[in-house]
């Protein structure tokens, strides 16, 4: 009852209510676009191909997870948000390596606007390349009713423009809605597949292809993984900060103590999304060339979600992007300088350079634990699929994204409620509601 009451409080905050309905409206538009098919493709044959768990079918089935079934039915939003994610990763890495882009990022709001514009241009190029490759792949598999340049140009135009529209939708969520737009759209696509997972599992049990205890074991394992994700996402290392007393006029300021929380997972689900975006391109190229070259056939099989090479590469990429994204988000020197200017210090650590070095040490140590945790949880369902035959393809990556986005959105709603002196969304008793005054 308390949680229901706190949920109802959402609708008494006009700004929060507006953001919530705006986000839901954008996600509805996205899901509608995911059901508008592209003409000229044998959708039934494409679905049969994606039902295969190995080779090209396994790759497309894996990519279909992030499009919410749009790729399986070859709809307008088949590419989803992935071209924009790929472009964002590329620009962030170039921002560290290219002096011109690095200088732009230091110019404040103007520089960020210029870099964002470059990201949009790059997203257009990536979407054109991916849609053209998808068109060639469909023709090679005999899934096109009238193959040729007419179909290729039409598919490239439709999918590229739709990918840019999805990119625009994600930006609108980030500006006027709740949460990060790209993450929200990816999570919405993944959640849209959940009902079909239960239906497929129940169908396999009824047909005798799977024992009921095995199905219940699969459900229990995913519940335990979800609980572990929630538990570890809440874990943090608290760094105490003491503020010295200052006398200004007849008043005394400071003297209190506070702390800086460093979460075990300091950067959320972005390293997982980045790692999958980087892996998508070589997986797609290897699948296209597998029919011509023996090496690419071996590479395509190894880069399946149950392949050893794929799991090792994804593990390393998640750890790399965890440290890379932490370096982009946190600036220990700036944080140490802000604490020094505020008259604060960490007990036992000298202000300034020594404090910055201490923050580097904490971020490295805590970040390593968080990176290993992310990589392990992302790969555990893949390893489980090697041991247990499952009627659907879902990885720990999907669970991490869904749970991480849900926690971030709930935390944002919580902050809005507390700001307007309502009880929290997830907790109670922290602040009294207006009705109790």
C-alpha positions, -999 to 999 in steps of 0.1 A, spaced: 0 0 0 29 24 8 45 17 -26 11 23 -43 7 55 -24 41 67 -35 34 58 -71 2 78 -70 22 108 -57 39 109 -91 8 123 -107 7 152 -82 40 167 -95 31 185 -127 67 185 -141 73 149 -133 39 139 -147 46 158 -179 80 141 -183 65 106 -176 38 109 -202 61 124 -227 85 95 -223 56 70 -226 44 88 -257 78 86 -274 82 49 -266 47 42 -280 57 60 -313 89 39 -313 70 7 -308 45 16 -335 73 21 -360 87 -13 -350 55 -29 -365 55 -12 -399 70 -37 -424 92 -28 -453 78 -40 -487 96 -65 -509 109 -89 -481 97 -125 -474 91 -119 -437 81 -155 -430 114 -169 -445 133 -142 -425 116 -153 -393 125 -189 -400 161 -179 -405 162 -160 -372 147 -190 -354 180 -208 -361 204 -205 -331 237 -209 -350 254 -192 -379 237 -162 -396 204 -169 -379 220 -168 -345 237 -135 -353 205 -118 -366 186 -132 -337 211 -117 -313 209 -83 -331 171 -86 -330 172 -84 -292 180 -47 -293 154 -38 -319 125 -53 -300 116 -77 -328 118 -51 -356 147 -68 -374 129 -101 -373 99 -86 -392 121 -62 -413 102 -31 -402 111 6 -405 130 6 -372 150 -26 -379 183 -8 -372 169 8 -340 192 31 -321 224 11 -327 238 34 -355 236 63 -332 252 43 -304 281 33 -327 286 69 -338 286 81 -302 313 55 -293 334 65 -322 332 102 -315 340 98 -278 371 78 -286 381 103 -313 376 131 -287 404 116 -267 427 109 -297 421 139 -320 433 173 -306 406 193 -325 377 173 -311 394 173 -276 396 211 -278 359 213 -288 349 193 -258 366 218 -236 347 248 -250 316 241 -230 281 240 -245 291 253 -279 318 226 -283 294 199 -272 268 211 -298 294 209 -326 305 174 -315 269 162 -313 263 175 -348 293 155 -360 279 125 -342 246 128 -361 265 130 -394 285 99 -385 253 81 -374 238 88 -409 269 72 -425 268 42 -402 231 37 -409 236 38 -446 264 12 -444 244 -11 -421 212 -9 -442 231 -15 -475 248 -45 -459 215 -58 -446 200 -54 -481 228 -75 -497 224 -101 -469 187 -104 -476 193 -108 -513 220 -134 -508 197 -155 -486 169 -153 -512 146 -134 -490 138 -105 -514 109 -108 -538 124 -85 -565 161 -82 -559 182 -55 -576 193 -19 -571 157 -7 -568 152 -27 -537 186 -18 -523 181 19 -527 146 17 -513 157 -3 -482 187 20 -476 165 51 -477 138 37 -455 161 22 -428 185 51 -428 158 78 -424 141 57 -398 173 53 -378 178 90 -378 142 94 -366 149 70 -338 180 90 -329 158 121 -328 133 103 -305 161 93 -281 173 129 -280 138 141 -272 136 117 -243 169 129 -229 158 166 -232 122 165 -221 116 130 -207 129 107 -180 163 89 -182 188 86 -210 170 84 -243 193 58 -260 192 35 -230 154 39 -227 148 29 -263 171 -1 -261 154 -12 -228 120 -8 -244 130 -30 -273 144 -57 -250 113 -57 -227 91 -60 -257 106 -95 -263 100 -108 -228 64 -121 -233 75 -141 -263 102 -158 -242 76 -170 -217 54 -182 -245 82 -201 -263 92 -217 -230 57 -228 -222 52 -241 -257 84 -262 -255 72 -276 -222 38 -285 -236 54 -302 -267 77 -322 -245 109 -306 -258 117 -293 -223 110 -307 -189 91 -285 -165 118 -285 -138 143 -273 -164 120 -244 -174 115 -235 -137 153 -236 -132 158 -212 -161 133 -188 -146 149 -191 -112 184 -184 -125 173 -153 -143 155 -141 -111 187 -146 -91 208 -128 -117 183 -99 -116 185 -98 -78 224 -98 -80 223 -69 -105 201 -48 -82 222 -56 -51 255 -48 -68 242 -17 -85 234 -2 -51 268 -10 -37 291 20 -32 323 31 -14 318 62 8 347 86 10 344 109 41 349 146 36 354 170 65 348 208 60 367 233 81 349 260 101 348 295 87 337 327 104 320 352 81 308 382 100 289 370 130 282 336 115 301 303 116 300 282 84 313 246 79 325 222 105 303 195 92 312 162 76 299 146 45 309 118 21 314 112 -16 298 80 -29 317 60 -55 295 32 -67 309 -2 -75 295 3 -110 304 39 -116 292 42 -152 260 21 -154 252 0 -184 270 22 -210 302 -1 -212 279 -31 -219 261 -12 -247 294 1 -261 309 -34 -261 280 -49 -280 280 -20 -305 317 -26 -313 311 -64 -316 281 -60 -340 301 -48 -370 327 -77 -371 299 -102 -364 279 -88 -393 309 -88 -417 320 -123 -408 284 -136 -413 283 -120 -448 316 -135 -459 312 -169 -442 298 -184 -474 329 -175 -495 359 -179 -471 366 -207 -446 382 -183 -422 352 -161 -420 330 -192 -415 351 -201 -385 351 -165 -373 313 -163 -377 308 -194 -356 333 -182 -330 315 -148 -327 282 -164 -319 269 -157 -284 279 -192 -273 313 -190 -290 344 -189 -269 360 -161 -289 329 -139 -286 327 -143 -248 364 -136 -243 363 -105 -265 331 -92 -249 346 -97 -214 377 -77 -224 357 -49 -241 334 -44 -212 364 -40 -188 381 -16 -213 350 6 -218 343 6 -180 376 23 -174 373 44 -206 339 57 -197 349 63 -161 377 85 -174 352 105 -194 326 109 -166 349 115 -136 377 140 -133 396 134 -100 417 166 -103 386 188 -108 368 170 -80 397 175 -56 400 212 -66 363 218 -59 366 202 -25 396 223 -17 378 255 -28 349 246 -5 372 243 24 369 205 26 395 178 29 396 140 33 409 130 67 445 118 65 449 131 29 464 165 20 442 187 -2 450 193 -38 473 169 -57 473 142 -30 435 141 -29 434 138 -67 458 109 -65 437 93 -38 406 96 -60 425 80 -89 435 51 -67 399 46 -54 384 48 -89 409 23 -103 404 -2 -74 366 1 -72 363 4 -110 381 -29 -115 357 -47 -93 327 -30 -110 341 -39 -145 346 -75 -136 311 -76 -121 296 -62 -153 316 -85 -176 307 -116 -155 270 -109 -153 269 -101 -190 285 -134 -199 269 -157 -174 236 -163 -193 257 -170 -224 276 -197 -205 243 -210 -191 230 -214 -227 260 -237 -234 249 -260 -206 211 -258 -209 191 -258 -241 170 -227 -242 142 -219 -266 151 -182 -268 182 -160 -270 188 -136 -242 221 -125 -226 231 -110 -194 237 -78 -215 200 -75 -219 192 -80 -183 219 -55 -173 205 -29 -196 169 -34 -185 177 -35 -147 202 -6 -150 178 16 -169 149 7 -145 171 17 -115 182 49 -131 147 59 -140 134 50 -105 162 71 -89 153 101 -111 116 98 -102 127 95 -65 147 127 -67 117 146 -83 94 134 -56 117 143 -27 124 177 -43 87 184 -42 84 172 -6 66 140 -14 75 106 0 100 87 -21 90 63 -49 110 34 -36 113 42 1 89 57 27 92 78 58 119 100 46 97 131 39 61 137 48 36 141 20 15 172 16 -16 154 28 0 147 61 9 182 70 
